[in-house]
Amino acid sequence: MATETAQTVRNYLVPTIEKASDEELDKFCKTYNITKAQLPHIKTTDAGLVGLAVGQGDVIRAQRRSWQTGEKTLYYRLVVE
C-alpha cells in the first residue's frame, strides 16, 4: 500500500498521513469515477506533510478514526504547490 509515513506529531487528533500507491489510487479513482485532478488539494507547505517525501502531483492518504463510532475513514488529497 503506502511506502512512507509521516510520524512527526503523535496525537489522536492528528491523522496518519501516508503517500498513496499508484495501484491504490487507480482503484479509488475507478470506484468513484473521478480523475486524480478532481481530488481535494493539500499544499506542499502543510504541517501534516513535514517529514514525508512528497512533491507536487503526489497523492497522500490520511486515515482518521471517528471519535463517535471508532471506525477508520480514509481521505485522499492531491499535493499541490
The 8 nearest C-alpha neighbors of each residue, nearest first, counted from 0:
[[1, 20, 2, 23, 19, 22, 18, 21],
 [2, 0, 19, 20, 18, 3, 17, 4],
 [1, 3, 18, 0, 4, 20, 17, 19],
 [4, 2, 17, 1, 18, 51, 5, 52],
 [3, 5, 17, 16, 6, 51, 18, 2],
 [6, 4, 51, 50, 7, 16, 17, 48],
 [5, 7, 8, 4, 9, 50, 15, 16],
 [6, 8, 5, 50, 9, 49, 47, 48],
 [9, 7, 6, 10, 13, 5, 47, 14],
 [10, 8, 7, 6, 11, 13, 12, 14],
 [9, 11, 12, 13, 8, 14, 15, 7],
 [10, 12, 13, 9, 14, 64, 63, 15],
 [11, 13, 10, 14, 63, 9, 64, 66],
 [14, 12, 10, 11, 15, 9, 8, 63],
 [15, 13, 63, 62, 61, 16, 12, 11],
 [14, 16, 62, 61, 13, 17, 63, 5],
 [15, 17, 61, 60, 5, 4, 14, 62],
 [18, 16, 4, 60, 59, 3, 1, 19],
 [17, 19, 59, 1, 3, 60, 58, 2],
 [20, 18, 59, 1, 60, 58, 17, 23],
 [19, 21, 23, 1, 22, 0, 24, 18],
 [20, 22, 24, 23, 25, 19, 26, 0],
 [23, 21, 25, 24, 20, 26, 0, 19],
 [22, 24, 26, 20, 21, 25, 27, 19],
 [23, 25, 27, 21, 22, 26, 28, 20],
 [26, 24, 22, 28, 27, 23, 21, 29],
 [25, 27, 29, 23, 24, 28, 30, 22],
 [26, 28, 24, 30, 25, 29, 23, 31],
 [29, 27, 33, 25, 31, 30, 32, 26],
 [30, 28, 32, 26, 27, 31, 25, 33],
 [31, 29, 27, 28, 32, 26, 33, 25],
 [30, 32, 28, 29, 33, 27, 26, 34],
 [33, 31, 29, 28, 30, 34, 27, 26],
 [34, 32, 28, 31, 37, 29, 35, 38],
 [33, 35, 36, 37, 28, 32, 38, 29],
 [34, 36, 37, 38, 33, 28, 77, 24],
 [37, 35, 34, 38, 77, 39, 33, 40],
 [38, 36, 34, 35, 33, 39, 77, 40],
 [37, 39, 36, 35, 76, 77, 40, 75],
 [40, 38, 76, 77, 37, 41, 75, 36],
 [41, 39, 77, 76, 78, 38, 79, 42],
 [40, 42, 78, 76, 77, 79, 43, 45],
 [43, 41, 79, 44, 45, 80, 78, 40],
 [42, 44, 80, 45, 79, 78, 41, 54],
 [43, 45, 42, 46, 48, 80, 49, 41],
 [46, 44, 47, 42, 43, 48, 41, 49],
 [47, 45, 48, 49, 44, 43, 42, 50],
 [48, 46, 45, 49, 16, 5, 13, 7],
 [47, 49, 51, 46, 45, 50, 5, 43],
 [50, 48, 51, 46, 47, 5, 7, 45],
 [49, 51, 5, 48, 52, 7, 6, 4],
 [50, 52, 5, 48, 49, 53, 4, 3],
 [53, 51, 50, 54, 3, 48, 18, 49],
 [54, 52, 51, 57, 55, 18, 78, 48],
 [55, 53, 57, 56, 78, 43, 52, 79],
 [54, 56, 79, 78, 57, 80, 43, 53],
 [55, 57, 78, 54, 79, 77, 58, 53],
 [58, 56, 78, 55, 54, 77, 53, 59],
 [59, 57, 77, 76, 19, 78, 18, 56],
 [60, 58, 18, 19, 76, 17, 75, 61],
 [59, 61, 75, 17, 74, 19, 16, 18],
 [62, 60, 16, 74, 15, 73, 14, 75],
 [63, 61, 73, 15, 14, 72, 74, 71],
 [64, 62, 14, 72, 71, 65, 61, 73],
 [63, 65, 71, 70, 69, 72, 66, 62],
 [66, 64, 69, 67, 70, 68, 71, 63],
 [65, 67, 69, 68, 64, 70, 63, 12],
 [68, 66, 65, 69, 70, 64, 71, 63],
 [67, 69, 70, 65, 66, 64, 71, 72],
 [68, 70, 65, 66, 64, 67, 71, 63],
 [71, 69, 68, 65, 64, 72, 66, 67],
 [70, 72, 64, 63, 65, 62, 69, 73],
 [73, 71, 63, 62, 64, 70, 74, 65],
 [72, 74, 62, 61, 60, 63, 75, 71],
 [75, 73, 61, 60, 62, 72, 76, 63],
 [74, 76, 60, 59, 61, 73, 58, 38],
 [77, 75, 39, 40, 59, 58, 38, 41],
 [76, 78, 58, 40, 38, 41, 57, 39],
 [77, 79, 41, 55, 57, 56, 42, 58],
 [80, 78, 55, 42, 43, 41, 56, 77],
 [79, 43, 42, 55, 78, 44, 54, 41]]
